[in-house]
Amino acid sequence: MQEALLIELSDEEIMSKIQSGRLELLGMLYERHSGMSYAHCLRITGDAEVAQDLVQEAFLRVLRYRNSYQGNAKFATWLHRIVRNVCLDYLKSSSRESAIISDVSTNSHESETASIFDESGFSTTQEAFTRLSKDKQDLLKLARIDGCGHKELAARLNLSEGAVRVRIHRAIMELKSIITEMTESEA
């Protein structure tokens, strides 16, 4: 009976109980969210074993930083931020920025982004991407790799959807401009 009642709890209610010391309930959140977290990590890394390790690290961080969860946002949003940070930390520590560029070029659904990769070589695009500010790199990674829509990005960044569209467009235009400068200087 007790377990049946626990299954009916929302993620936020379970997280509240974990914050109160019921650490064994983390398994319930893991069961609910590990699949999606794994898929995200696998998409980023392209390596099943690494993706499994990153999911484990993400849930360790959930436990470690459980008191930072305030409950005013959905648990899934908070978890996604942790998973994203775990993946970014892995990529930084492993010097795998090129994998991100490759994912952006192969998974892009917007012609504006795709045209960047058609008009320039991979290494030029990769170099140009590293010249963007960290904020713009993160925004493009979220929009193109994580597949976050404008509405979700707006909620995450506490901006309007219009502001998100403008920021993505400006980041892409800046990337195109950097690529143009690089290719012109090479000629």
OpenMM code with the backbone's topology and positions (N, CA, C; nanometers):
from openmm import Vec3, app, unit

residues = "MET GLN GLU ALA LEU LEU ILE GLU LEU SER ASP GLU GLU ILE MET SER LYS ILE GLN SER GLY ARG LEU GLU LEU LEU GLY MET LEU TYR GLU ARG HIS SER GLY MET SER TYR ALA HIS CYS LEU ARG ILE THR GLY ASP ALA GLU VAL ALA GLN ASP LEU VAL GLN GLU ALA PHE LEU ARG VAL LEU ARG TYR ARG ASN SER TYR GLN GLY ASN ALA LYS PHE ALA THR TRP LEU HIS ARG ILE VAL ARG ASN VAL CYS LEU ASP TYR LEU LYS SER SER SER ARG GLU SER ALA ILE ILE SER ASP VAL SER THR ASN SER HIS GLU SER GLU THR ALA SER ILE PHE ASP GLU SER GLY PHE SER THR THR GLN GLU ALA PHE THR ARG LEU SER LYS ASP LYS GLN ASP LEU LEU LYS LEU ALA ARG ILE ASP GLY CYS GLY HIS LYS GLU LEU ALA ALA ARG LEU ASN LEU SER GLU GLY ALA VAL ARG VAL ARG ILE HIS ARG ALA ILE MET GLU LEU LYS SER ILE ILE THR GLU MET THR GLU SER GLU ALA".split()
positions = [
    Vec3(0.0839, -0.1202, 0.0000),
    Vec3(0.0000, 0.0000, 0.0000),
    Vec3(0.0875, 0.1253, 0.0000),
    Vec3(0.1868, 0.1264, 0.0855),
    Vec3(0.2766, 0.2417, 0.0974),
    Vec3(0.3432, 0.2710, -0.0367),
    Vec3(0.3930, 0.1672, -0.1062),
    Vec3(0.4609, 0.1854, -0.2324),
    Vec3(0.3646, 0.2344, -0.3397),
    Vec3(0.2424, 0.1876, -0.3377),
    Vec3(0.1424, 0.2322, -0.4347),
    Vec3(0.1171, 0.3817, -0.4211),
    Vec3(0.1170, 0.4302, -0.2993),
    Vec3(0.0976, 0.5737, -0.2772),
    Vec3(0.2165, 0.6535, -0.3289),
    Vec3(0.3365, 0.5990, -0.3116),
    Vec3(0.4568, 0.6676, -0.3580),
    Vec3(0.4592, 0.6793, -0.5101),
    Vec3(0.4124, 0.5782, -0.5798),
    Vec3(0.4124, 0.5790, -0.7261),
    Vec3(0.3249, 0.6907, -0.7795),
    Vec3(0.2218, 0.7250, -0.7065),
    Vec3(0.1300, 0.8294, -0.7507),
    Vec3(0.1838, 0.9700, -0.7276),
    Vec3(0.2926, 0.9830, -0.6549),
    Vec3(0.3494, 1.1153, -0.6274),
    Vec3(0.4116, 1.1748, -0.7525),
    Vec3(0.4038, 1.3058, -0.7632),
    Vec3(0.4692, 1.3744, -0.8745),
    Vec3(0.6198, 1.3779, -0.8502),
    Vec3(0.6934, 1.4073, -0.9540),
    Vec3(0.8391, 1.4192, -0.9412),
    Vec3(0.8761, 1.5242, -0.8368),
    Vec3(0.8031, 1.6321, -0.8363),
    Vec3(0.8318, 1.7415, -0.7442),
    Vec3(0.8093, 1.6981, -0.5992),
    Vec3(0.7023, 1.6198, -0.5774),
    Vec3(0.6736, 1.5702, -0.4419),
    Vec3(0.7808, 1.4700, -0.3970),
    Vec3(0.8243, 1.3862, -0.4895),
    Vec3(0.9311, 1.2907, -0.4567),
    Vec3(1.0587, 1.3670, -0.4237),
    Vec3(1.0897, 1.4682, -0.5019),
    Vec3(1.2116, 1.5464, -0.4762),
    Vec3(1.2042, 1.6142, -0.3400),
    Vec3(1.0883, 1.6599, -0.3022),
    Vec3(1.0707, 1.7210, -0.1707),
    Vec3(1.0996, 1.6193, -0.0597),
    Vec3(1.0539, 1.4960, -0.0798),
    Vec3(1.0796, 1.3909, 0.0195),
    Vec3(1.2290, 1.3558, 0.0240),
    Vec3(1.2940, 1.3573, -0.0906),
    Vec3(1.4386, 1.3318, -0.0947),
    Vec3(1.5120, 1.4410, -0.0175),
    Vec3(1.4689, 1.5648, -0.0364),
    Vec3(1.5296, 1.6764, 0.0363),
    Vec3(1.5104, 1.6608, 0.1874),
    Vec3(1.4031, 1.5947, 0.2261),
    Vec3(1.3744, 1.5734, 0.3681),
    Vec3(1.4473, 1.4528, 0.4257),
    Vec3(1.5254, 1.3846, 0.3421),
    Vec3(1.6049, 1.2729, 0.3920),
    Vec3(1.5676, 1.1358, 0.3389),
    Vec3(1.4651, 1.1258, 0.2581),
    Vec3(1.4234, 0.9965, 0.2019),
    Vec3(1.5026, 0.9684, 0.0741),
    Vec3(1.6334, 0.9502, 0.0886),
    Vec3(1.7243, 0.9349, -0.0245),
    Vec3(1.6937, 0.8125, -0.1097),
    Vec3(1.6317, 0.7116, -0.0514),
    Vec3(1.6002, 0.5899, -0.1258),
    Vec3(1.5008, 0.6152, -0.2388),
    Vec3(1.4313, 0.7277, -0.2339),
    Vec3(1.3334, 0.7597, -0.3376),
    Vec3(1.3976, 0.8088, -0.4673),
    Vec3(1.5272, 0.8338, -0.4630),
    Vec3(1.5963, 0.8765, -0.5851),
    Vec3(1.5790, 0.7716, -0.6944),
    Vec3(1.5699, 0.6457, -0.6557),
    Vec3(1.5497, 0.5375, -0.7524),
    Vec3(1.4231, 0.5559, -0.8351),
    Vec3(1.3199, 0.6103, -0.7746),
    Vec3(1.1951, 0.6346, -0.8484),
    Vec3(1.2162, 0.7396, -0.9567),
    Vec3(1.2879, 0.8448, -0.9213),
    Vec3(1.3156, 0.9485, -1.0209),
    Vec3(1.4064, 0.8935, -1.1307),
    Vec3(1.5011, 0.8097, -1.0908),
    Vec3(1.5904, 0.7473, -1.1880),
    Vec3(1.5099, 0.6623, -1.2863),
    Vec3(1.4177, 0.5826, -1.2341),
    Vec3(1.3346, 0.4985, -1.3215),
    Vec3(1.2528, 0.5835, -1.4181),
    Vec3(1.2036, 0.6953, -1.3727),
    Vec3(1.1192, 0.7807, -1.4564),
    Vec3(1.1980, 0.8583, -1.5609),
    Vec3(1.3200, 0.8961, -1.5292),
    Vec3(1.3914, 0.9913, -1.6148),
    Vec3(1.5226, 0.9425, -1.6740),
    Vec3(1.5689, 0.8252, -1.6359),
    Vec3(1.7001, 0.7812, -1.6853),
    Vec3(1.6996, 0.7550, -1.8359),
    Vec3(1.5892, 0.7049, -1.8881),
    Vec3(1.5825, 0.6759, -2.0320),
    Vec3(1.5993, 0.8000, -2.1163),
    Vec3(1.5275, 0.9041, -2.0825),
    Vec3(1.5367, 1.0285, -2.1577),
    Vec3(1.6740, 1.0929, -2.1369),
    Vec3(1.7257, 1.0842, -2.0157),
    Vec3(1.8581, 1.1398, -1.9871),
    Vec3(1.9641, 1.0645, -2.0665),
    Vec3(1.9502, 0.9334, -2.0729),
    Vec3(2.0443, 0.8514, -2.1496),
    Vec3(2.0398, 0.8887, -2.2977),
    Vec3(1.9202, 0.9019, -2.3516),
    Vec3(1.9066, 0.9370, -2.4934),
    Vec3(1.9744, 1.0707, -2.5224),
    Vec3(1.9578, 1.1654, -2.4327),
    Vec3(2.0210, 1.2965, -2.4495),
    Vec3(2.1736, 1.2824, -2.4474),
    Vec3(2.2259, 1.2100, -2.3501),
    Vec3(2.3711, 1.1920, -2.3383),
    Vec3(2.4266, 1.1155, -2.4579),
    Vec3(2.3536, 1.0167, -2.5043),
    Vec3(2.3980, 0.9385, -2.6196),
    Vec3(2.4019, 1.0250, -2.7451),
    Vec3(2.3020, 1.1106, -2.7621),
    Vec3(2.2979, 1.2008, -2.8765),
    Vec3(2.4190, 1.2944, -2.8757),
    Vec3(2.4569, 1.3389, -2.7583),
    Vec3(2.5692, 1.4319, -2.7462),
    Vec3(2.7036, 1.3614, -2.7650),
    Vec3(2.7207, 1.2453, -2.7012),
    Vec3(2.8517, 1.1798, -2.7017),
    Vec3(2.8695, 1.0784, -2.8131),
    Vec3(2.7615, 1.0151, -2.8552),
    Vec3(2.7718, 0.9111, -2.9562),
    Vec3(2.8319, 0.7823, -2.9024),
    Vec3(2.8423, 0.7702, -2.7720),
    Vec3(2.9058, 0.6537, -2.7089),
    Vec3(2.8145, 0.6025, -2.5980),
    Vec3(2.7662, 0.4790, -2.6144),
    Vec3(2.6690, 0.4228, -2.5195),
    Vec3(2.7251, 0.4116, -2.3780),
    Vec3(2.8494, 0.3669, -2.3662),
    Vec3(2.9075, 0.3512, -2.2326),
    Vec3(2.9280, 0.4865, -2.1644),
    Vec3(2.9767, 0.5819, -2.2395),
    Vec3(2.9961, 0.7161, -2.1840),
    Vec3(2.8612, 0.7744, -2.1439),
    Vec3(2.7607, 0.7547, -2.2283),
    Vec3(2.6270, 0.8073, -2.1983),
    Vec3(2.5738, 0.7484, -2.0674),
    Vec3(2.5943, 0.6186, -2.0463),
    Vec3(2.5502, 0.5557, -1.9209),
    Vec3(2.6226, 0.6169, -1.8014),
    Vec3(2.7535, 0.6371, -1.8168),
    Vec3(2.8312, 0.6984, -1.7083),
    Vec3(2.7821, 0.8396, -1.6785),
    Vec3(2.7500, 0.9145, -1.7826),
    Vec3(2.7051, 1.0530, -1.7639),
    Vec3(2.5687, 1.0581, -1.6950),
    Vec3(2.4827, 0.9635, -1.7257),
    Vec3(2.3519, 0.9580, -1.6577),
    Vec3(2.3733, 0.9305, -1.5092),
    Vec3(2.4623, 0.8376, -1.4784),
    Vec3(2.4928, 0.8092, -1.3378),
    Vec3(2.5458, 0.9350, -1.2685),
    Vec3(2.6361, 1.0047, -1.3350),
    Vec3(2.6913, 1.1287, -1.2782),
    Vec3(2.5818, 1.2325, -1.2574),
    Vec3(2.4902, 1.2419, -1.3522),
    Vec3(2.3812, 1.3388, -1.3397),
    Vec3(2.2963, 1.3094, -1.2158),
    Vec3(2.2641, 1.1826, -1.1918),
    Vec3(2.1812, 1.1500, -1.0764),
    Vec3(2.2589, 1.1623, -0.9457),
    Vec3(2.3892, 1.1438, -0.9517),
    Vec3(2.4705, 1.1730, -0.8330),
    Vec3(2.4649, 1.3221, -0.8008),
    Vec3(2.4655, 1.4036, -0.9051),
    Vec3(2.4542, 1.5486, -0.8837),
    Vec3(2.3161, 1.5861, -0.8311),
    Vec3(2.2132, 1.5167, -0.8766),
    Vec3(2.0783, 1.5414, -0.8224),
    Vec3(2.0817, 1.5200, -0.6719),
    Vec3(2.1455, 1.4116, -0.6311),
    Vec3(2.1552, 1.3813, -0.4887),
    Vec3(2.2420, 1.4852, -0.4164),
    Vec3(2.3555, 1.5162, -0.4750),
    Vec3(2.4500, 1.6097, -0.4129),
    Vec3(2.3902, 1.7505, -0.3994),
    Vec3(2.3177, 1.7928, -0.5028),
    Vec3(2.2652, 1.9295, -0.5045),
    Vec3(2.1149, 1.9339, -0.4776),
    Vec3(2.0624, 1.8300, -0.4137),
    Vec3(1.9181, 1.8210, -0.3900),
    Vec3(1.8605, 1.9425, -0.3185),
    Vec3(1.9378, 2.0042, -0.2320),
    Vec3(1.8855, 2.1194, -0.1575),
    Vec3(1.8803, 2.2470, -0.2410),
    Vec3(1.9422, 2.2444, -0.3584),
    Vec3(1.9339, 2.3620, -0.4456),
    Vec3(1.8054, 2.3609, -0.5285),
    Vec3(1.7378, 2.2466, -0.5340),
    Vec3(1.6103, 2.2394, -0.6053),
    Vec3(1.5050, 2.3117, -0.5225),
    Vec3(1.4421, 2.4112, -0.5829),
    Vec3(1.3497, 2.4957, -0.5079),
    Vec3(1.2037, 2.4585, -0.5263),
    Vec3(1.1743, 2.3732, -0.6219),
    Vec3(1.0366, 2.3297, -0.6388),
    Vec3(0.9471, 2.4267, -0.7130),
    Vec3(0.9994, 2.5416, -0.7536),
    Vec3(0.9152, 2.6366, -0.8275),
    Vec3(0.9194, 2.6092, -0.9780),
    Vec3(1.0032, 2.5149, -1.0202),
    Vec3(1.0091, 2.4725, -1.1598),
    Vec3(0.9866, 2.3221, -1.1631),
    Vec3(0.9544, 2.2705, -1.2800),
    Vec3(0.9348, 2.1267, -1.2918),
    Vec3(1.0673, 2.0560, -1.2646),
    Vec3(1.0589, 1.9422, -1.2010),
    Vec3(1.1781, 1.8634, -1.1738),
    Vec3(1.2497, 1.8281, -1.3041),
    Vec3(1.1724, 1.7922, -1.4069),
    Vec3(1.2316, 1.7506, -1.5345),
    Vec3(1.3177, 1.8623, -1.5942),
    Vec3(1.2765, 1.9855, -1.5789),
    Vec3(1.3541, 2.0985, -1.6290),
    Vec3(1.4844, 2.1122, -1.5514),
    Vec3(1.4763, 2.0998, -1.4207),
    Vec3(1.5953, 2.1079, -1.3357),
    Vec3(1.6916, 1.9936, -1.3683),
    Vec3(1.6380, 1.8735, -1.3833),
    Vec3(1.7202, 1.7576, -1.4168),
    Vec3(1.7861, 1.7760, -1.5533),
    Vec3(1.7096, 1.8239, -1.6496),
    Vec3(1.7655, 1.8426, -1.7837),
    Vec3(1.8847, 1.9382, -1.7801),
    Vec3(1.8741, 2.0407, -1.6997),
    Vec3(1.9851, 2.1356, -1.6850),
    Vec3(2.1083, 2.0648, -1.6281),
    Vec3(2.0868, 1.9777, -1.5314),
    Vec3(2.1980, 1.9018, -1.4724),
    Vec3(2.2585, 1.8079, -1.5769),
    Vec3(2.1743, 1.7357, -1.6501),
    Vec3(2.2232, 1.6432, -1.7530),
    Vec3(2.3015, 1.7201, -1.8586),
    Vec3(2.2488, 1.8329, -1.9004),
    Vec3(2.3175, 1.9153, -1.9989),
    Vec3(2.4541, 1.9590, -1.9470),
    Vec3(2.4602, 2.0017, -1.8235),
    Vec3(2.5876, 2.0453, -1.7657),
    Vec3(2.6867, 1.9296, -1.7533),
    Vec3(2.6378, 1.8125, -1.7177),
    Vec3(2.7251, 1.6949, -1.7101),
    Vec3(2.7846, 1.6664, -1.8489),
    Vec3(2.7007, 1.6721, -1.9503),
    Vec3(2.7485, 1.6486, -2.0874),
    Vec3(2.8493, 1.7552, -2.1292),
    Vec3(2.8193, 1.8810, -2.1003),
    Vec3(2.9117, 1.9887, -2.1366),
    Vec3(3.0438, 1.9741, -2.0626),
    Vec3(3.0387, 1.9379, -1.9356),
    Vec3(3.1618, 1.9155, -1.8592),
    Vec3(3.2439, 1.8034, -1.9215),
    Vec3(3.1762, 1.6973, -1.9614),
    Vec3(3.2462, 1.5861, -2.0255),
    Vec3(3.3126, 1.6314, -2.1549),
    Vec3(3.2372, 1.7038, -2.2370),
    Vec3(3.2915, 1.7488, -2.3646),
    Vec3(3.4105, 1.8423, -2.3455),
    Vec3(3.4003, 1.9298, -2.2474),
    Vec3(3.5118, 2.0208, -2.2201),
    Vec3(3.6345, 1.9438, -2.1743),
    Vec3(3.6141, 1.8510, -2.0845),
    Vec3(3.7282, 1.7777, -2.0285),
    Vec3(3.7888, 1.6826, -2.1301),
    Vec3(3.7122, 1.6426, -2.2283),
    Vec3(3.7613, 1.5469, -2.3269),
    Vec3(3.7978, 1.6134, -2.4586),
    Vec3(3.7900, 1.7443, -2.4630),
    Vec3(3.8193, 1.8182, -2.5862),
    Vec3(3.7385, 1.7643, -2.7025),
    Vec3(3.6084, 1.7521, -2.6823),
    Vec3(3.5216, 1.6945, -2.7848),
    Vec3(3.4293, 1.7987, -2.8481),
    Vec3(3.4735, 1.9199, -2.8571),
    Vec3(3.3913, 2.0239, -2.9181),
    Vec3(3.3583, 1.9891, -3.0637),
    Vec3(3.4478, 1.9176, -3.1303),
    Vec3(3.4234, 1.8819, -3.2698),
    Vec3(3.3020, 1.7907, -3.2837),
    Vec3(3.2753, 1.7073, -3.1825),
    Vec3(3.1573, 1.6219, -3.1875),
    Vec3(3.0306, 1.7056, -3.1853),
    Vec3(3.0333, 1.8143, -3.1118),
    Vec3(2.9173, 1.9027, -3.1063),
    Vec3(2.8949, 1.9681, -3.2413),
    Vec3(3.0008, 2.0158, -3.3011),
    Vec3(2.9875, 2.0785, -3.4322),
    Vec3(2.9322, 1.9781, -3.5323),
    Vec3(2.9819, 1.8559, -3.5269),
    Vec3(2.9342, 1.7519, -3.6168),
    Vec3(2.7857, 1.7265, -3.5943),
    Vec3(2.7433, 1.7182, -3.4683),
    Vec3(2.6019, 1.6970, -3.4376),
    Vec3(2.5170, 1.8125, -3.4873),
    Vec3(2.5664, 1.9332, -3.4707),
    Vec3(2.4902, 2.0489, -3.5166),
    Vec3(2.4721, 2.0403, -3.6671),
    Vec3(2.5777, 2.0046, -3.7381),
    Vec3(2.5688, 2.0025, -3.8842),
    Vec3(2.4794, 1.8902, -3.9342),
    Vec3(2.4791, 1.7757, -3.8685),
    Vec3(2.3989, 1.6641, -3.9171),
    Vec3(2.2568, 1.6661, -3.8649),
    Vec3(2.2310, 1.7321, -3.7517),
    Vec3(2.0968, 1.7311, -3.6930),
    Vec3(2.0203, 1.8611, -3.7152),
    Vec3(2.0771, 1.9536, -3.7861),
    Vec3(2.0124, 2.0827, -3.8027),
    Vec3(1.8842, 2.0694, -3.8841),
    Vec3(1.7802, 2.1376, -3.8394),
    Vec3(1.6539, 2.1349, -3.9106),
    Vec3(1.6204, 2.2693, -3.9716),
    Vec3(1.7009, 2.3665, -3.9466),
    Vec3(1.6719, 2.4977, -4.0013),
    Vec3(1.7692, 2.5289, -4.1122),
    Vec3(1.7175, 2.5745, -4.2259),
    Vec3(1.8017, 2.5992, -4.3419),
    Vec3(1.9081, 2.7036, -4.3117),
    Vec3(1.8773, 2.7950, -4.2221),
    Vec3(1.9733, 2.8996, -4.1883),
    Vec3(2.1006, 2.8394, -4.1307),
    Vec3(2.0859, 2.7442, -4.0412),
    Vec3(2.2022, 2.6792, -3.9825),
    Vec3(2.2672, 2.5855, -4.0830),
    Vec3(2.1867, 2.5114, -4.1547),
    Vec3(2.2410, 2.4157, -4.2509),
    Vec3(2.3251, 2.4857, -4.3559),
    Vec3(2.2826, 2.6045, -4.3986),
    Vec3(2.3577, 2.6751, -4.5022),
    Vec3(2.4978, 2.7121, -4.4560),
    Vec3(2.5169, 2.7334, -4.3274),
    Vec3(2.6499, 2.7642, -4.2754),
    Vec3(2.7444, 2.6495, -4.3064),
    Vec3(2.6961, 2.5277, -4.2877),
    Vec3(2.7804, 2.4112, -4.3064),
    Vec3(2.7980, 2.3772, -4.4537),
    Vec3(2.7033, 2.4158, -4.5381),
    Vec3(2.7162, 2.3924, -4.6808),
    Vec3(2.8180, 2.4879, -4.7423),
    Vec3(2.8236, 2.6094, -4.6908),
    Vec3(2.9052, 2.7139, -4.7511),
    Vec3(3.0495, 2.7129, -4.7035),
    Vec3(3.0803, 2.6405, -4.5995),
    Vec3(3.2163, 2.6404, -4.5477),
    Vec3(3.2573, 2.5003, -4.5078),
    Vec3(3.3853, 2.4802, -4.4937),
    Vec3(3.4352, 2.3498, -4.4528),
    Vec3(3.4105, 2.3255, -4.3056),
    Vec3(3.4166, 2.1997, -4.2680),
    Vec3(3.3917, 2.1613, -4.1293),
    Vec3(3.4902, 2.2287, -4.0347),
    Vec3(3.6196, 2.2246, -4.0663),
    Vec3(3.7187, 2.2803, -3.9744),
    Vec3(3.7020, 2.4313, -3.9606),
    Vec3(3.6648, 2.4988, -4.0674),
    Vec3(3.6409, 2.6434, -4.0607),
    Vec3(3.5217, 2.6723, -3.9708),
    Vec3(3.4151, 2.5952, -3.9880),
    Vec3(3.2957, 2.6133, -3.9064),
    Vec3(3.3267, 2.5845, -3.7598),
    Vec3(3.4047, 2.4812, -3.7365),
    Vec3(3.4419, 2.4455, -3.5996),
    Vec3(3.5209, 2.5589, -3.5347),
    Vec3(3.6170, 2.6116, -3.6060),
    Vec3(3.6978, 2.7229, -3.5536),
    Vec3(3.6103, 2.8458, -3.5286),
    Vec3(3.5226, 2.8755, -3.6224),
    Vec3(3.4333, 2.9910, -3.6077),
    Vec3(3.3438, 2.9740, -3.4857),
    Vec3(3.2936, 2.8543, -3.4654),
    Vec3(3.2059, 2.8276, -3.3511),
    Vec3(3.2776, 2.8577, -3.2198),
    Vec3(3.4048, 2.8218, -3.2107),
    Vec3(3.4794, 2.8459, -3.0868),
    Vec3(3.5038, 2.9943, -3.0627),
    Vec3(3.4897, 3.0750, -3.1657),
    Vec3(3.5081, 3.2204, -3.1511),
    Vec3(3.3831, 3.2920, -3.1003),
    Vec3(3.2696, 3.2230, -3.1021),
    Vec3(3.1473, 3.2810, -3.0461),
    Vec3(3.1608, 3.2903, -2.8944),
    Vec3(3.0873, 3.3814, -2.8355),
    Vec3(3.0859, 3.3895, -2.6896),
    Vec3(3.0272, 3.2612, -2.6329),
    Vec3(3.0603, 3.2328, -2.5087),
    Vec3(3.0107, 3.1121, -2.4412),
    Vec3(2.8575, 3.1092, -2.4413),
    Vec3(2.7951, 3.2233, -2.4181),
    Vec3(2.6486, 3.2298, -2.4159),
    Vec3(2.5892, 3.1897, -2.5506),
    Vec3(2.6497, 3.2390, -2.6585),
    Vec3(2.5979, 3.2071, -2.7917),
    Vec3(2.6234, 3.0616, -2.8269),
    Vec3(2.7388, 3.0089, -2.7868),
    Vec3(2.7657, 2.8667, -2.8095),
    Vec3(2.6613, 2.7822, -2.7372),
    Vec3(2.6371, 2.8136, -2.6108),
    Vec3(2.5396, 2.7376, -2.5317),
    Vec3(2.4000, 2.7466, -2.5927),
    Vec3(2.3619, 2.8649, -2.6387),
    Vec3(2.2303, 2.8830, -2.6988),
    Vec3(2.2153, 2.7969, -2.8235),
    Vec3(2.3161, 2.7992, -2.9100),
    Vec3(2.3086, 2.7176, -3.0315),
    Vec3(2.3114, 2.5681, -2.9990),
    Vec3(2.3868, 2.5297, -2.8972),
    Vec3(2.3887, 2.3884, -2.8575),
    Vec3(2.2503, 2.3456, -2.8090),
    Vec3(2.1878, 2.4289, -2.7269),
    Vec3(2.0542, 2.3951, -2.6768),
    Vec3(1.9532, 2.3881, -2.7905),
    Vec3(1.9590, 2.4857, -2.8802),
    Vec3(1.8602, 2.4934, -2.9872),
    Vec3(1.8800, 2.3846, -3.0915),
    Vec3(2.0037, 2.3524, -3.1242),
    Vec3(2.0291, 2.2600, -3.2337),
    Vec3(2.0611, 2.1181, -3.1898),
    Vec3(2.1317, 2.1011, -3.0800),
    Vec3(2.1683, 1.9655, -3.0361),
    Vec3(2.0625, 1.9089, -2.9443),
    Vec3(2.0247, 1.9868, -2.8435),
    Vec3(1.9254, 1.9393, -2.7483),
    Vec3(1.7858, 1.9404, -2.8083),
    Vec3(1.7712, 2.0119, -2.9192),
    Vec3(1.6416, 2.0172, -2.9845),
    Vec3(1.5380, 2.0968, -2.9083),
    Vec3(1.5824, 2.1872, -2.8240),
    Vec3(1.4886, 2.2697, -2.7477),
    Vec3(1.4165, 2.3654, -2.8416),
    Vec3(1.2876, 2.3710, -2.8302),
    Vec3(1.2089, 2.4645, -2.9084),
    Vec3(1.2164, 2.6041, -2.8482),
    Vec3(1.1664, 2.7005, -2.9232),
    Vec3(1.1698, 2.8395, -2.8772),
    Vec3(1.0947, 2.8577, -2.7458),
    Vec3(0.9820, 2.7892, -2.7331),
    Vec3(0.9013, 2.8026, -2.6120),
    Vec3(0.9783, 2.7502, -2.4897),
    Vec3(1.0404, 2.6321, -2.5044),
    Vec3(1.1157, 2.5744, -2.3936),
    Vec3(1.2370, 2.6606, -2.3581),
    Vec3(1.3066, 2.7080, -2.4614),
    Vec3(1.4214, 2.7951, -2.4363),
    Vec3(1.3785, 2.9234, -2.3659),
    Vec3(1.2666, 2.9777, -2.4065),
    Vec3(1.2165, 3.0996, -2.3442),
    Vec3(1.1913, 3.0767, -2.1953),
    Vec3(1.1325, 2.9631, -2.1628),
    Vec3(1.1061, 2.9317, -2.0220),
    Vec3(1.2366, 2.9120, -1.9449),
    Vec3(1.3312, 2.8423, -2.0048),
    Vec3(1.4592, 2.8173, -1.9383),
    Vec3(1.5396, 2.9445, -1.9157),
    Vec3(1.5367, 3.0324, -2.0166),
    Vec3(1.6189, 3.1529, -2.0102),
    Vec3(1.5439, 3.2733, -1.9539),
    Vec3(1.4165, 3.2517, -1.9203),
    Vec3(1.3336, 3.3590, -1.8663),
    Vec3(1.3246, 3.4763, -1.9642),
    Vec3(1.2985, 3.4431, -2.0908),
    Vec3(1.2861, 3.5416, -2.1977),
    Vec3(1.1569, 3.5147, -2.2736),
    Vec3(1.1195, 3.6076, -2.3575),
    Vec3(1.0050, 3.5828, -2.4450),
    Vec3(1.0517, 3.4964, -2.5621),
    Vec3(0.9562, 3.4314, -2.6283),
    Vec3(0.9916, 3.3493, -2.7444),
    Vec3(1.0537, 3.4352, -2.8538),
    Vec3(1.0034, 3.5546, -2.8701),
    Vec3(1.0591, 3.6457, -2.9699),
    Vec3(1.2048, 3.6786, -2.9411),
    Vec3(1.2353, 3.7007, -2.8145),
    Vec3(1.3737, 3.7315, -2.7761),
    Vec3(1.4647, 3.6120, -2.8037),
    Vec3(1.4137, 3.4916, -2.7805),
    Vec3(1.4925, 3.3712, -2.8082),
    Vec3(1.5196, 3.3598, -2.9578),
    Vec3(1.4167, 3.3820, -3.0392),
    Vec3(1.4341, 3.3757, -3.1852),
    Vec3(1.5395, 3.4760, -3.2311),
    Vec3(1.5317, 3.5956, -3.1763),
    Vec3(1.6271, 3.6994, -3.2138),
    Vec3(1.7690, 3.6592, -3.1737),
    Vec3(1.7852, 3.6069, -3.0535),
    Vec3(1.9194, 3.5678, -3.0070),
    Vec3(1.9769, 3.4541, -3.0913),
    Vec3(1.8938, 3.3571, -3.1256),
    Vec3(1.9414, 3.2467, -3.2103),
    Vec3(1.9817, 3.3017, -3.3470),
    Vec3(1.8954, 3.3845, -3.4036),
    Vec3(1.9246, 3.4430, -3.5349),
    Vec3(2.0556, 3.5235, -3.5309),
    Vec3(2.0733, 3.6045, -3.4279),
    Vec3(2.1957, 3.6848, -3.4166),
    Vec3(2.3189, 3.5973, -3.3992),
    Vec3(2.3066, 3.4902, -3.3234),
    Vec3(2.4202, 3.3989, -3.3047),
    Vec3(2.4575, 3.3334, -3.4376),
    Vec3(2.3571, 3.2934, -3.5149),
    Vec3(2.3835, 3.2324, -3.6454),
    Vec3(2.4447, 3.3347, -3.7404),
    Vec3(2.3922, 3.4574, -3.7385),
    Vec3(2.4481, 3.5619, -3.8248),
    Vec3(2.5935, 3.5922, -3.7869),
    Vec3(2.6222, 3.5940, -3.6579),
    Vec3(2.7597, 3.6174, -3.6136),
    Vec3(2.8499, 3.5026, -3.6567),
    Vec3(2.8004, 3.3816, -3.6471),
    Vec3(2.8773, 3.2659, -3.6910),
    Vec3(2.9060, 3.2754, -3.8409),
    Vec3(2.8049, 3.3114, -3.9184),
    Vec3(2.8241, 3.3289, -4.0631),
    Vec3(2.9274, 3.4374, -4.0920),
    Vec3(2.9197, 3.5463, -4.0163),
    Vec3(3.0130, 3.6570, -4.0357),
    Vec3(3.1568, 3.6138, -4.0054),
    Vec3(3.1746, 3.5403, -3.8984),
    Vec3(3.3082, 3.4909, -3.8626),
    Vec3(3.3611, 3.3986, -3.9716),
    Vec3(3.2752, 3.3118, -4.0232),
    Vec3(3.3150, 3.2194, -4.1299),
    Vec3(3.3547, 3.2975, -4.2541),
    Vec3(3.2766, 3.3986, -4.2875),
    Vec3(3.3081, 3.4813, -4.4037),
    Vec3(3.4438, 3.5488, -4.3889),
    Vec3(3.4680, 3.6086, -4.2718),
    Vec3(3.5972, 3.6725, -4.2463),
    Vec3(3.7108, 3.5729, -4.2582),
    Vec3(3.6920, 3.4540, -4.2046),
    Vec3(3.7965, 3.3523, -4.2086),
    Vec3(3.8256, 3.3072, -4.3496),
    Vec3(3.7202, 3.2842, -4.4282),
    Vec3(3.7416, 3.2360, -4.5654),
    Vec3(3.7996, 3.3448, -4.6530),
    Vec3(3.7625, 3.4713, -4.6299),
    Vec3(3.8190, 3.5807, -4.7078),
    Vec3(3.9658, 3.6025, -4.6746),
    Vec3(4.0026, 3.5854, -4.5487),
    Vec3(4.1419, 3.6041, -4.5106),
    Vec3(4.2302, 3.4909, -4.5616),
    Vec3(4.1711, 3.3742, -4.5849),
    Vec3(4.2468, 3.2612, -4.6383),
    Vec3(4.2710, 3.2754, -4.7882),
    Vec3(4.1840, 3.3518, -4.8557),
    Vec3(4.1935, 3.3638, -5.0031),
    Vec3(4.3019, 3.4576, -5.0478),
] * unit.nanometer
topology = app.Topology()
chain = topology.addChain("A")
for resn in residues:
    res = topology.addResidue(resn, chain)
    for name in ("N", "CA", "C"):
        topology.addAtom(name, app.Element.getBySymbol(name[0]), res)
